[in-house]
Amino acid sequence: MKPIKISALLPLLGLIPAAGTAAEPTNIVIINLDDSGYGDFSCNGAYGYRTPNIDLMAAQGMRFTHFLAAQPISGASRAGLLTGCYPNRIGFFGAPGPDCWFGIHPDETTIAELVKQKGYATAVFGKWHVGDAYRFLPLQNGFDEYYGLPYSNDMWNRDPQTHEPRQPLYDGNEIVEFNTDQSRLTTSYTERSVEFIRKNRRRPFLLYLAHSMPHVPLAVSDKFKGRSEQGLYGDVMMELDWSVGEILKTLREEKIERNTLVILTSDNGPWISYGNHAGSTGGLREAKMSTFDGGNRVPCIMYWKGRIAPGTVCNRLASNIDLFPTVAELTGAPLPERKIDGVSLVPLLDGEAGSNPREWFVYYYNRNDLEAVTDGRYKLVFPHRYKTSEGSVPGMDGKAGKFGNAELTEPELYDLRRDPGERYNVIAQHPGVRKKLEQIAERMRGDLGDGLRNVPPTNARPAGLRKDYGN
């Protein structure tokens, strides 16, 4: 007989209201930081500043220790989060800049379009970065409201007459300002988010708060400037922690905590070559733009009062592509007909004994190159060239250091339980593990392809080079 969880009995006894029932739809808040590393929260070991609101969220919710971004770079990672797909399945790659010819394809279902089927209000405040042409912007892809930058805060186009660099700030489909003071961004995104929550407190909503920070160039408001022992980066992280606190406080004040899932994560690892303006991988190998775990493994905390058991730690594999099907299950929205790669994390959130929705396999793609595969404990890394920050002198005060070039010429195997930093190759000791992971990789190559092996995709969607992806 399956044991009954105490948390499941409490609503029946009338001690707490049931969370996320049909009569009380589940609200979704996704807070996505930019370039924040696995070690950037004080509950994960950050020092020189504290993140008390994030730490409290972890203490009252679930902290994931093996949460991976879809790819180790911003645009592709966000495309994965928004669609539940590995980015190369939907023809998306890299970090598209100003006037990029491709973006999120109109045939794809975004997480906003998913919940719109159930009558949700939807908003994104912050960095979009899945295409800046009109057809790719949020209001054409399921969001009711949008305020923020269309790409990274270090990307600039040129004024067609003066040729001066400029960066647009959007409100809806309209550009309302160029070259905004970036020290206002975290506060303005937060204020718009709080306003959206209050306005929609009596109807179901999905809020995607996609902060531009702590991506360089760093900027912080006067209320946090100079407050951390770690300098500007610590100041920025303290302001982001304040933002999380404002969101949680608003949910409490509006008495909707019990039917709201709050997810905090990052799009990829830190841009470590920026030295004191970069975050921490927490000891993981390499960083942003690399498929070693410093690039893909990101912090993730989920909080849902009355549903997620406080102070829990989940060491199962999970990914930001899993948020899409998780939201689908919680809201009752039907999944799209086209194949997605994510799986619902609801069994993990509910603490179901032995639950393992991912079947322990995650694939590390860079563009369409399959560079590694993991079963949760072991990670098999295939030969590939990569940019390395190790052994290079990092930059200082907003100036980048140089990346080096490195190449892995033979497969390597790492035991992530004993060696999360991927320092010791144990492939000779575990031939059976190598064979199993190679077989799993071959199945994925047959589905999505592999540019490293020149294996054409057999079940992938049209590539991003389709002409109808253009502006």
C-alpha positions as semicolon CSV with decimal commas, in nm:
position;residue;x (nm);y (nm);z (nm)
1;M;0,000;0,000;0,000
2;K;0,136;0,339;-0,096
3;P;0,205;0,556;0,212
4;I;-0,007;0,869;0,255
5;K;0,190;1,190;0,294
6;I;0,103;1,412;0,591
7;S;0,104;1,714;0,358
8;A;-0,174;1,552;0,155
9;L;-0,389;1,498;0,465
10;L;-0,374;1,856;0,594
11;P;-0,614;2,003;0,336
12;L;-0,859;1,718;0,399
13;L;-0,854;1,792;0,771
14;G;-0,919;2,159;0,701
15;L;-0,589;2,267;0,852
16;I;-0,468;2,432;0,531
17;P;-0,643;2,503;0,202
18;A;-0,553;2,272;-0,081
19;A;-0,294;2,428;-0,312
20;G;-0,355;2,445;-0,684
21;T;-0,702;2,286;-0,687
22;A;-0,942;2,314;-0,978
23;A;-1,136;2,581;-0,785
24;E;-0,814;2,769;-0,717
25;P;-0,591;2,770;-1,027
26;T;-0,216;2,768;-0,984
27;N;-0,032;3,093;-1,053
28;I;0,320;3,065;-1,195
29;V;0,611;3,302;-1,127
30;I;0,942;3,229;-1,304
31;I;1,237;3,448;-1,206
32;N;1,526;3,397;-1,448
33;L;1,859;3,565;-1,369
34;D;2,122;3,633;-1,635
35;D;2,467;3,473;-1,591
36;S;2,420;3,396;-1,222
37;G;2,637;3,102;-1,121
38;Y;2,565;2,797;-0,908
39;G;2,758;2,953;-0,617
40;D;2,601;3,300;-0,625
41;F;2,342;3,262;-0,346
42;S;2,455;3,261;0,015
43;C;2,261;2,936;0,072
44;N;2,492;2,787;-0,196
45;G;2,810;2,929;-0,045
46;A;2,841;3,288;-0,175
47;Y;3,048;3,517;0,046
48;G;3,104;3,890;0,068
49;Y;2,730;3,951;0,058
50;R;2,411;3,776;0,165
51;T;2,090;3,686;-0,015
52;P;1,846;3,653;0,278
53;N;1,525;3,647;0,075
54;I;1,657;3,378;-0,158
55;D;1,793;3,184;0,140
56;L;1,450;3,200;0,307
57;M;1,288;3,084;-0,017
58;A;1,523;2,783;-0,013
59;A;1,455;2,717;0,356
60;Q;1,080;2,718;0,292
61;G;1,091;2,542;-0,045
62;M;1,296;2,302;-0,256
63;R;1,656;2,358;-0,366
64;F;1,770;2,167;-0,677
65;T;2,136;2,063;-0,685
66;H;2,148;1,919;-1,040
67;F;1,945;2,167;-1,242
68;L;2,079;2,224;-1,594
69;A;2,018;2,494;-1,852
70;A;1,919;2,371;-2,198
71;Q;2,239;2,521;-2,340
72;P;2,515;2,725;-2,174
73;I;2,427;3,051;-2,348
74;S;2,149;3,298;-2,295
75;G;1,927;3,303;-2,604
76;A;1,927;2,928;-2,658
77;S;1,870;2,861;-2,289
78;R;1,567;3,094;-2,285
79;A;1,428;2,936;-2,601
80;G;1,445;2,602;-2,420
81;L;1,269;2,737;-2,112
82;L;0,992;2,898;-2,318
83;T;0,919;2,593;-2,535
84;G;1,023;2,285;-2,335
85;C;1,256;2,181;-2,619
86;Y;1,626;2,144;-2,668
87;P;1,701;2,461;-2,869
88;N;1,842;2,271;-3,166
89;R;1,511;2,084;-3,198
90;I;1,344;2,415;-3,283
91;G;1,628;2,550;-3,496
92;F;1,751;2,795;-3,232
93;F;2,113;2,858;-3,136
94;G;2,342;3,105;-2,968
95;A;2,259;3,450;-2,839
96;P;2,087;3,651;-3,115
97;G;2,187;4,014;-3,129
98;P;2,023;4,325;-3,277
99;D;1,838;4,276;-3,607
100;C;1,904;3,901;-3,600
101;W;1,738;3,714;-3,886
102;F;1,602;3,432;-3,670
103;G;1,402;3,398;-3,352
104;I;1,137;3,183;-3,190
105;H;0,932;3,028;-3,471
106;P;0,558;3,112;-3,481
107;D;0,475;2,742;-3,509
108;E;0,621;2,678;-3,163
109;T;0,402;2,697;-2,853
110;T;0,552;2,918;-2,583
111;I;0,483;2,873;-2,215
112;A;0,263;3,184;-2,232
113;E;0,059;3,045;-2,523
114;L;0,031;2,721;-2,327
115;V;-0,143;2,878;-2,027
116;K;-0,347;3,121;-2,238
117;Q;-0,550;2,814;-2,329
118;K;-0,667;2,813;-1,965
119;G;-0,745;3,184;-1,947
120;Y;-0,425;3,301;-1,779
121;A;-0,299;3,659;-1,775
122;T;0,065;3,659;-1,891
123;A;0,354;3,902;-1,868
124;V;0,730;3,914;-1,922
125;F;0,938;4,189;-1,766
126;G;1,309;4,203;-1,843
127;K;1,533;4,042;-2,101
128;W;1,361;3,858;-2,390
129;H;1,648;3,741;-2,617
130;V;1,468;3,503;-2,851
131;G;1,445;3,743;-3,146
132;D;1,396;4,119;-3,175
133;A;1,197;4,139;-3,502
134;Y;0,829;4,226;-3,456
135;R;0,706;3,869;-3,514
136;F;0,942;3,737;-3,246
137;L;0,854;3,981;-2,968
138;P;0,655;3,869;-2,660
139;L;0,314;4,014;-2,752
140;Q;0,315;3,808;-3,071
141;N;0,406;3,496;-2,871
142;G;0,143;3,471;-2,601
143;F;0,231;3,745;-2,354
144;D;-0,018;4,018;-2,267
145;E;0,245;4,256;-2,129
146;Y;0,612;4,318;-2,198
147;Y;0,858;4,569;-2,060
148;G;1,233;4,533;-2,101
149;L;1,530;4,484;-2,331
150;P;1,498;4,262;-2,639
151;Y;1,843;4,110;-2,587
152;S;2,145;4,128;-2,354
153;N;2,230;4,458;-2,189
154;D;2,570;4,467;-2,364
155;M;2,420;4,447;-2,713
156;W;2,376;4,764;-2,917
157;N;2,250;4,847;-3,263
158;R;2,330;5,168;-3,453
159;D;2,121;5,473;-3,514
160;P;2,057;5,470;-3,893
161;Q;2,139;5,841;-3,926
162;T;2,402;5,922;-3,664
163;H;2,544;5,567;-3,644
164;E;2,571;5,612;-3,267
165;P;2,522;5,296;-3,054
166;R;2,177;5,261;-2,904
167;Q;1,984;5,004;-2,708
168;P;1,603;4,995;-2,711
169;L;1,375;4,961;-2,410
170;Y;1,034;4,821;-2,503
171;D;0,693;4,865;-2,345
172;G;0,468;4,626;-2,533
173;N;0,556;4,650;-2,902
174;E;0,678;5,009;-2,875
175;I;1,028;5,139;-2,812
176;V;0,988;5,393;-2,531
177;E;1,352;5,482;-2,473
178;F;1,703;5,429;-2,602
179;N;2,012;5,378;-2,386
180;T;1,820;5,368;-2,061
181;D;2,005;5,407;-1,731
182;Q;2,067;5,042;-1,650
183;S;2,087;5,110;-1,277
184;R;1,706;5,143;-1,295
185;L;1,640;4,808;-1,462
186;T;1,619;4,574;-1,163
187;T;1,389;4,811;-0,975
188;S;1,166;4,889;-1,273
189;Y;1,127;4,521;-1,367
190;T;1,034;4,445;-1,007
191;E;0,785;4,729;-0,981
192;R;0,612;4,622;-1,301
193;S;0,600;4,265;-1,171
194;V;0,445;4,369;-0,840
195;E;0,187;4,578;-1,024
196;F;0,101;4,284;-1,250
197;I;0,052;4,049;-0,954
198;R;-0,174;4,293;-0,771
199;K;-0,377;4,362;-1,084
200;N;-0,433;3,992;-1,150
201;R;-0,466;3,864;-0,795
202;R;-0,822;3,743;-0,861
203;R;-0,743;3,556;-1,183
204;P;-0,474;3,301;-1,274
205;F;-0,150;3,446;-1,408
206;L;0,194;3,356;-1,537
207;L;0,471;3,606;-1,463
208;Y;0,813;3,568;-1,628
209;L;1,055;3,806;-1,456
210;A;1,372;3,782;-1,666
211;H;1,630;4,008;-1,503
212;S;1,905;4,166;-1,714
213;M;2,148;4,133;-1,423
214;P;2,404;4,013;-1,322
215;H;2,511;4,012;-1,690
216;V;2,778;4,272;-1,769
217;P;2,779;4,569;-1,778
218;L;2,678;4,558;-1,414
219;A;2,454;4,833;-1,282
220;V;2,283;4,880;-0,947
221;S;2,049;5,137;-0,795
222;D;2,166;5,385;-0,533
223;K;1,987;5,192;-0,259
224;F;2,233;4,903;-0,296
225;K;2,544;5,074;-0,432
226;G;2,849;5,009;-0,214
227;R;2,669;4,780;0,029
228;S;2,852;4,453;-0,030
229;E;3,201;4,343;0,070
230;Q;3,247;4,196;-0,277
231;G;3,206;4,520;-0,469
232;L;2,969;4,590;-0,754
233;Y;2,885;4,226;-0,827
234;G;2,780;4,171;-0,467
235;D;2,574;4,492;-0,475
236;V;2,391;4,367;-0,785
237;M;2,319;4,029;-0,625
238;M;2,185;4,201;-0,314
239;E;1,945;4,405;-0,527
240;L;1,830;4,092;-0,710
241;D;1,768;3,932;-0,371
242;W;1,561;4,237;-0,276
243;S;1,360;4,187;-0,595
244;V;1,284;3,825;-0,501
245;G;1,175;3,948;-0,159
246;E;0,938;4,201;-0,313
247;I;0,772;3,931;-0,522
248;L;0,729;3,697;-0,225
249;K;0,602;3,981;-0,004
250;T;0,342;4,076;-0,265
251;L;0,214;3,719;-0,286
252;R;0,178;3,714;0,092
253;E;0,002;4,050;0,105
254;E;-0,243;3,945;-0,166
255;K;-0,298;3,613;0,015
256;I;-0,217;3,404;-0,294
257;E;0,098;3,226;-0,172
258;R;-0,084;2,894;-0,142
259;N;-0,182;2,880;-0,505
260;T;0,140;3,021;-0,654
261;L;0,452;2,831;-0,759
262;V;0,763;3,053;-0,758
263;I;1,069;2,933;-0,952
264;L;1,408;3,104;-0,929
265;T;1,689;3,003;-1,164
266;S;1,952;3,135;-1,408
267;D;1,992;3,105;-1,783
268;N;2,351;2,969;-1,770
269;G;2,667;2,980;-1,563
270;P;2,873;3,295;-1,494
271;W;3,081;3,483;-1,750
272;I;3,392;3,405;-1,553
273;S;3,635;3,594;-1,778
274;Y;3,499;3,919;-1,630
275;G;3,672;3,846;-1,300
276;N;3,533;4,059;-1,017
277;H;3,229;4,142;-1,233
278;A;3,142;3,774;-1,272
279;G;2,973;3,523;-1,046
280;S;3,084;3,192;-0,901
281;T;3,041;2,841;-1,035
282;G;3,074;2,705;-0,682
283;G;3,377;2,500;-0,788
284;L;3,228;2,352;-1,105
285;R;3,448;2,327;-1,415
286;E;3,457;2,606;-1,676
287;A;3,167;2,851;-1,708
288;K;2,925;3,013;-1,953
289;M;2,957;2,893;-2,314
290;S;3,101;2,559;-2,203
291;T;2,916;2,229;-2,160
292;F;3,125;2,142;-1,859
293;D;2,901;2,186;-1,557
294;G;3,013;2,539;-1,479
295;G;2,832;2,642;-1,796
296;N;2,514;2,434;-1,769
297;R;2,450;2,366;-1,400
298;V;2,263;2,660;-1,254
299;P;2,095;2,740;-0,924
300;C;1,726;2,659;-0,895
301;I;1,486;2,704;-0,603
302;M;1,112;2,637;-0,610
303;Y;0,872;2,763;-0,346
304;W;0,504;2,686;-0,303
305;K;0,357;2,732;0,042
306;G;0,140;2,441;0,145
307;R;0,251;2,217;-0,142
308;I;0,631;2,188;-0,144
309;A;0,774;2,058;0,183
310;P;0,995;2,325;0,345
311;G;1,370;2,284;0,347
312;T;1,386;2,003;0,093
313;V;1,680;1,933;-0,137
314;C;1,632;1,757;-0,470
315;N;1,938;1,590;-0,623
316;R;1,752;1,443;-0,919
317;L;1,839;1,567;-1,266
318;A;1,619;1,850;-1,387
319;S;1,643;2,116;-1,655
320;N;1,484;2,445;-1,750
321;I;1,317;2,265;-2,043
322;D;1,117;2,079;-1,775
323;L;0,940;2,396;-1,661
324;F;0,712;2,394;-1,966
325;P;0,555;2,048;-1,903
326;T;0,551;2,114;-1,527
327;V;0,341;2,425;-1,585
328;A;0,120;2,231;-1,826
329;E;0,042;1,969;-1,563
330;L;-0,019;2,222;-1,287
331;T;-0,249;2,441;-1,497
332;G;-0,425;2,161;-1,682
333;A;-0,317;2,302;-2,017
334;P;-0,276;2,048;-2,299
335;L;0,075;1,996;-2,431
336;P;0,142;2,087;-2,795
337;E;0,115;1,817;-3,059
338;R;0,475;1,868;-3,167
339;K;0,737;1,681;-2,968
340;I;0,897;1,847;-2,667
341;D;1,194;1,726;-2,463
342;G;1,105;1,835;-2,111
343;V;0,929;1,625;-1,847
344;S;0,700;1,733;-1,564
345;L;0,872;1,784;-1,229
346;V;0,546;1,769;-1,031
347;P;0,631;1,429;-0,874
348;L;0,955;1,579;-0,741
349;L;0,778;1,888;-0,608
350;D;0,530;1,665;-0,427
351;G;0,808;1,455;-0,277
352;E;0,687;1,127;-0,421
353;A;0,918;0,853;-0,299
354;G;1,142;0,715;-0,574
355;S;1,009;0,953;-0,837
356;N;1,250;1,012;-1,123
357;P;1,067;1,174;-1,415
358;R;1,377;1,238;-1,628
359;E;1,493;0,876;-1,622
360;W;1,835;1,020;-1,534
361;F;1,942;1,127;-1,880
362;V;2,030;1,481;-1,988
363;Y;2,214;1,581;-2,304
364;Y;2,466;1,864;-2,327
365;Y;2,431;2,032;-2,664
366;N;2,619;2,337;-2,789
367;R;2,450;2,458;-3,105
368;N;2,386;2,117;-3,266
369;D;2,698;1,950;-3,126
370;L;2,634;1,674;-2,873
371;E;2,926;1,731;-2,638
372;A;2,823;1,522;-2,335
373;V;2,555;1,306;-2,179
374;T;2,486;1,224;-1,814
375;D;2,283;0,972;-1,617
376;G;2,296;1,189;-1,307
377;R;2,604;1,032;-1,154
378;Y;2,835;0,974;-1,449
379;K;2,897;1,221;-1,730
380;L;3,051;1,112;-2,058
381;V;3,218;1,400;-2,243
382;F;3,286;1,356;-2,615
383;P;3,583;1,502;-2,803
384;H;3,525;1,864;-2,895
385;R;3,691;2,204;-2,910
386;Y;3,590;2,465;-2,656
387;K;3,674;2,805;-2,516
388;T;3,836;2,782;-2,176
389;S;3,865;3,034;-1,897
390;E;4,094;2,810;-1,694
391;G;4,456;2,916;-1,692
392;S;4,365;3,261;-1,828
393;V;4,394;3,585;-1,638
394;P;4,040;3,717;-1,577
395;G;3,944;4,075;-1,643
396;M;3,872;4,342;-1,383
397;D;3,614;4,615;-1,329
398;G;3,405;4,544;-1,637
399;K;3,682;4,453;-1,879
400;A;3,696;4,092;-1,999
401;G;3,999;3,869;-1,983
402;K;4,085;3,648;-2,274
403;F;3,945;3,302;-2,333
404;G;4,186;3,031;-2,433
405;N;4,126;2,756;-2,687
406;A;4,118;2,397;-2,571
407;E;4,040;2,061;-2,724
408;L;3,933;1,728;-2,584
409;T;4,070;1,464;-2,819
410;E;3,940;1,148;-2,648
411;P;3,618;1,074;-2,458
412;E;3,636;1,135;-2,084
413;L;3,413;1,008;-1,803
414;Y;3,352;1,184;-1,473
415;D;3,189;1,061;-1,154
416;L;2,990;1,373;-1,062
417;R;2,904;1,241;-0,716
418;R;3,270;1,228;-0,612
419;D;3,409;1,479;-0,862
420;P;3,158;1,756;-0,942
421;G;3,446;1,969;-1,071
422;E;3,512;1,718;-1,354
423;R;3,884;1,693;-1,281
424;Y;3,949;1,317;-1,281
425;N;3,887;1,104;-1,588
426;V;3,768;0,757;-1,479
427;I;3,680;0,617;-1,821
428;A;3,927;0,328;-1,792
429;Q;3,767;0,208;-1,468
430;H;3,409;0,201;-1,597
431;P;3,386;0,051;-1,950
432;G;3,026;-0,060;-1,888
433;V;2,916;0,293;-1,797
434;R;3,090;0,429;-2,105
435;K;2,913;0,179;-2,330
436;K;2,571;0,254;-2,178
437;L;2,611;0,630;-2,215
438;E;2,743;0,596;-2,571
439;Q;2,431;0,396;-2,663
440;I;2,208;0,663;-2,511
441;A;2,396;0,931;-2,704
442;E;2,350;0,741;-3,031
443;R;1,973;0,742;-2,978
444;M;1,978;1,117;-2,932
445;R;2,195;1,164;-3,240
446;G;1,933;0,977;-3,439
447;D;1,670;1,221;-3,312
448;L;1,843;1,560;-3,309
449;G;2,165;1,495;-3,499
450;D;2,517;1,587;-3,397
451;G;2,733;1,838;-3,580
452;L;3,043;1,680;-3,429
453;R;2,959;1,347;-3,592
454;N;2,788;1,479;-3,908
455;V;2,480;1,271;-3,826
456;P;2,176;1,431;-3,993
457;P;1,863;1,469;-3,781
458;T;1,585;1,223;-3,862
459;N;1,309;1,353;-3,638
460;A;1,407;1,714;-3,582
461;R;1,198;2,011;-3,682
462;P;1,307;2,240;-3,965
463;A;1,643;2,397;-3,894
464;G;1,685;2,758;-3,794
465;L;1,824;2,832;-4,140
466;R;1,475;2,819;-4,290
467;K;1,407;3,133;-4,489
468;D;1,077;3,195;-4,312
469;Y;1,270;3,254;-3,989
470;G;1,387;3,585;-4,131
471;N;1,278;3,936;-4,046
